[in-house]
Amino acid sequence: MTTAPQSSLHLPEKLASKLAHRGEIVKAGDRLRVRLFPEETDPIKAYWTELEVLYEDDFCMVVNKPAGMLVHPTVPDQVETLANAVASYYACSGQQHRVRHIHRLDEYTTGPVLYAKNEFSQIRLDEAMREKAIERIYVAFVQGVVDPKLRKIDAPIGKDRHHKQRRRVSPTGDHAVTHVELIETFPHAGVSLVRLQLETGRTHQIRVHMSHAGHPLLGDTLYGGSDEHAAYQALHGELLRFEHPMYGERLEVKAPWTSMFKQLYAKFSGSNTV
């Protein structure tokens, strides 16, 4: 049970009604005792995979997703996903939580994924996502020398009727905005390193927008990128900023560069170290 003064615990109305119906809110003088962590079961099967935890407390967790791993199962009996690894981590550490991811990354995109450890945290973090209060910042190696004047891509994204997996810029698509910052160019290689921040979260947004701007990601063959230097899209979630769902503290979680990013930088910069 969590104990807090009535004035400081702001339960979402729907959750408060549910907890009250289950007898999980008890009034004691000027304080409330609220059971925010009931025992839970989860249909996600635990499957042990080494997991890098970037941040964790009682209410939320951020883990570093490797390349080639889905965030959650897409077909029955699929177990080698990040969700299964998180379920295993919970089980091994004696935590009885459902697996609740707040956002997703593409299969071959690396970086931080945020998880809520109870329904209260999920509601608060989902609301923060809708209000664009969770900042997701990425780095990418892209083809071509990017003009430093390219700072914002505001172009709607919709499905590509000619290709089931692809998305494309379309006037009838959903509103999509990506902010671009040029970090460094490597003219001899025809490559640039950019930092990207999502204002919206459309499927394949960064990949679609950078391709539309004439700078597809290295390795992203689905959107016109060459696989000469990278076997998959060179896109990494570098930083996640969000307010703690319970305490309101502003948190900043960084994910270190992957070995592929370090190798690409060393290759293009002509150095042996990053």
N, C-alpha and C positions, 0 to 999 in steps of 0.2 A: 504494500500500500504506500502511496505517496501522500504526505501530509503538507498542506500549504494553507496560508490565510485565504479566505474567500476572495479578497480583493486582488490576489496576485495570480491565481490560477484561472486562465481563460480557456475553458473547454469549448470546443466547437459544439454548437447546439445539438447537432445530430448525435455526436458521440456522448454528450452529457445525458441525453434521453436514453440512449442504449445502456450506459453504465447505471443510471438510476433504476431502469427496469430490471437489471440484473442484481440490484442491491449492492453495487460496487462504489456507491458514493454514500458516505456516512458523515453526518454533521455532528461536530463535537464543540459546543460553544461557538467561538468565532472562527473555528477552523473546520476544514473539510478533509476527510480521509478518502482518497480516490485510488481505486485499484487500477493502475494503468498497465500493469504487467501480468495479465492472467496467463495461466499455462495454455500453450497453444500447440496444435499439431499442424503440419504443413504437408501438402501433397508432393512438394519438391523432395526428391530422394537425395539423401546425403551421399556424396561421392567425393572421396578425399582427393584433393589436388592442392599442391602447395599454393598458399595464398599470401600475398603481400598486403598487410593492413597498414594503411597510411594514417588513419585516425580512428579512434574508437572510444566511446563512453557508453553509459547506460541507455542512451536514447538514440544514437545513430552511429554509423560506421562508414568509412570510406575505404575502398579496396582498389588496388591497382590492377586493372584488367590487362592481361597479356594479349598479344596478337594471335589471331586464329581461334579465339574462343568466343562463343555466343554469350550474351548476357543471361539468357534464359532458354529453356527448352522450347523447340518449335514443333516437335513431333513426339508422340508417346514413347516412353522408355528411353528418351535421350537423357544422358546423365553427365556428359563431359562439358558442362556449361558453368559459367560463373555462379549462377544461382545454386547449383548442386554443391559447388565448392564452399559457398557461404553456409549452406545448410550443414555441411560436414563440420565447418569451423564452429558453428553454434553448438552442434552436438558434442564435439570434442572438448569444448570449453564450458560445458554444462549450462548453456543458455537455451531457454525454451522460447524461441521467437520464430515467427513466420519470416520467410524471405520476402522483403518488400523493397524492391529497387525504385528509386525516385526518377531516374533517367536512364537512358541506354546509350551504348556506343556500338558502332558497326563491328562486325566480326573481326576485322583486321585493324581497327583503330585501337590504340592503346591509351591507358590513362585512368584517372579516378572515376569510380562509380559510387554514388551515394546510396546508402541503405538506411531505412528507418527500422527501429527495433520494436516499435509498438504502433498501434492504430493512431494514437494521439500524434506521435511524431510524423507518421505518414500523412495525416491530414494537414498538419502545419507545413510540412515540406512540399507537398503537392500544391498547396495554395501559393507558396513562395515561387514555385516553378511557373504557375499560371500568371503570377504578377511580375515575372521576369526579375525576381529578386535573387535568384541563384545565378552567379556568374560562372560561365564555362569558357575557359581560355585555352586555345590550342596552338600548337606550332606545326608547320608543315613545310616540306621541301616541294617546290612547284617548278614547272618548266617555264623557261623564259626569264627575262630580266623584268621584274615588276616595277612599274612606274610608282615612285613614292607618292604620287598624287592619288593613287587608288586607295581610298580610305574606307569606302563604304559600298557594299553591293546590296541594292534594294531591288529585288526581282522575284516575282511570285513563282512558286515551284508546284508543279503538278506531275501526275503520272505520265509516262511515255507509253502511248497506246501501241507502239511498235515493239516494245521490249518490256517484258513483265517486271524485271528487276530494276530498270532504270527510272530515274526521275528527270525532269527537264524544266527549264524556265518556260513558263506558259502564262499568257495574260489571264487565263481562267484558273490559274493555280492559287495556292494559299500564300498569303503574305509571308515574305521571308526576308530577313535582313542579317547580313554578316558584316562585321567591322574588320578592317584589314590594316595591319601595321607591317611595313617592310622592315625586317631586321638586318638582312645582309644580302648582297648579290654576289654571284660567282660567274661573271661574264664569260670567262674562258670555257665554262661547262654549260652555259646557258641555263643556269639554275638560280633560284632565289629561295631564301628562308624567310617565311612570314609568320606573324602571330595573328591569330584570328579569334574574334569573340562573337559568340552567337547571341543575337537579340531574340531570335525565334528558334524553334527546334524542329525543323522539318526533316523528313527522312533524307539522308545523304546531302544535307544542306551545304556544307562546306565544299564537298566534292563537286556538286552541281554548280555552285556559284563561281568557284575558281575556274572550272572548265569553261563556263559561260564567259568569264572575263579573259579567256585566252591563255590561262595558266593552269592546266590540269595538274593534279598532284602526281609526283613521281610514283610509278608503280600502279597507278589507278587506271588500268586498261579499260575498265567499264566506262570511263568518262574521258577517254582519249589520251591518257597518260602512258608514257613509255615504261617498260619494265627493264630497261637497260641497267639502271642503277638500283632498283628496288623490286622485290618480288610481289609486293602489295603496297597499298597506298601509304605514303610517308606522312602519316597524320597521327599526332600524339596529343592527348589531353595533358596540358602542362599545369593547370591551376584550376581549383574549384573554390569559390567563395560563397558562403551562405551564413545565415543567422541560425544559431542553435535553436532547435524547435521548442525547447523548454525554457532556456535561460536568456535567449536573445543575444548572446555574445556573438560577435562577428568572427567567423572562423575562416582561415585560409589554409587550404591543403594543397601542397605541391606534389607532383609526381615526377621522379627523376627521369631524365632522358633514357630511352631504351638503347641497347647496344647498337641497333640498326641506325638510330639517329646519330649516335656518337661516331660511328664508322662513316656515315655519309658526310658529316661535317668535316671530319679529318680528311676525307678524300677530296672534297671540293675546296677546302681551305689550304690544302697542301701541307697540313701539320700532322704530327703523329699523336697529338693529344687534343682533348677538347677543353 
